[in-house]
Amino acid sequence: MTVDEQKSLLSLLLMAAFADGGKSEVERAHVRGVVESLGTTEVPMAGLLQDVLLKKVDLAQCAARLGSPELRALAFELAVGVIDADGLRNDAESRFLASLGAALR
């Protein structure tokens, strides 16, 4: 996975964590776990967080940067994991996943 693909994937996960407009420590911890498991030491998480919160990146851009069907499937499954980490899925999160699924094809 290239650094650009890592940035896109992690941006999508941050978008998933904020999809409901709330702040969940459980979802944040899940994102941190994914970051650790991927070993993405070259990706500046603080910068990605800033870009996501300030809407400098969008879902379609990030999805388009994932070059293979396997990476797109991974991004979707990891986003589902982030959203479901707190045991709650609301309408906003369901809409986010539907949009993400469409963008990832």
N, C-alpha and C positions, 0 to 999 in steps of 0.2 A: 504494500500500500504506500503510495507516495505521500509526501507531506501535505500536498494540496488535498488529496483524498482524505487524509486524516483530519485536516481542518474542516472540511465539508461535513464529514461524518459526525464529528464532535459538535459542530455548530447545529446540526439537526437534532442531536441529543439535547443540547441546551434549549433549543426551541421547544422540544417535547416537554422538558421540565417546566417551562414557563407557559405552556399552552393553556392552562386553566387560569392564568393570571395570578396564581398564588405562588407562595414560596414554601416548598416542602423539603425539610432537611433529609427525609428519606430518599426523595428523588435526587437531591444533590449528592448524597452519599453513593447512590447507584451510579451516577455519572462519574464520580471520582473513581469508583471501582472499575468502570469500563476504561477510563484513562489509564489506570495502573495496569490493567490486564493487556491493553494494546501496546503498552510500553512507548507511548507517544511523548517522548521527552523533548522532541524538537518543536512541539506545538505550544505556543504561548496561550495558555488557558485564560488568563486575565484579559488578553486582547480579544479572544474569541467571545468571551462573555460580554465584553463591552460592545463588540460589533453586533451581537444578537440583541442585546437590550436596546441599543440605539437604532436597531433595524437597518444596519449598514449592509447586511446580507439578507437574502430571502430564501425561502424554502426551494423554489424552483432553481435558483442559481446553484445552491448546494447540491441538490439532487443531480443536476446536470453534470457536475464534476466527478461523480462516482462512475468510473469507467466500465465496470463489469456488472453483469447480472448478480454475481455473488456478493459484490460490495453493496449493491442496492438492496439485496435481500438482508444482508447483515445490518445495514442502516435501519431498515424497517423493524426488524426483530429487536434491535437494541432500543429503538424509540418506544416500542411497545413495553419493553422491560422497564424503562424509565417511568413511563406513565403509570404502569401498574404497580410500581414499587411501593406506593403508599396504600395499596389495596383499594383505591377509589379511582373510578374513571367517570368523568362527567361528560356532558354534551360537548363542551369546548374541546376536550381532549379527544373525543371520538371524531369530531370534525377535523382536528389536526391530523389524526391518523389517516382519515379518508383522503385529505389533501396530499399528505405525504405519499400514500400508496399510489395515487394518480400521478404525482410528479416522478416517482421512481419507476413507474410502468411495471 
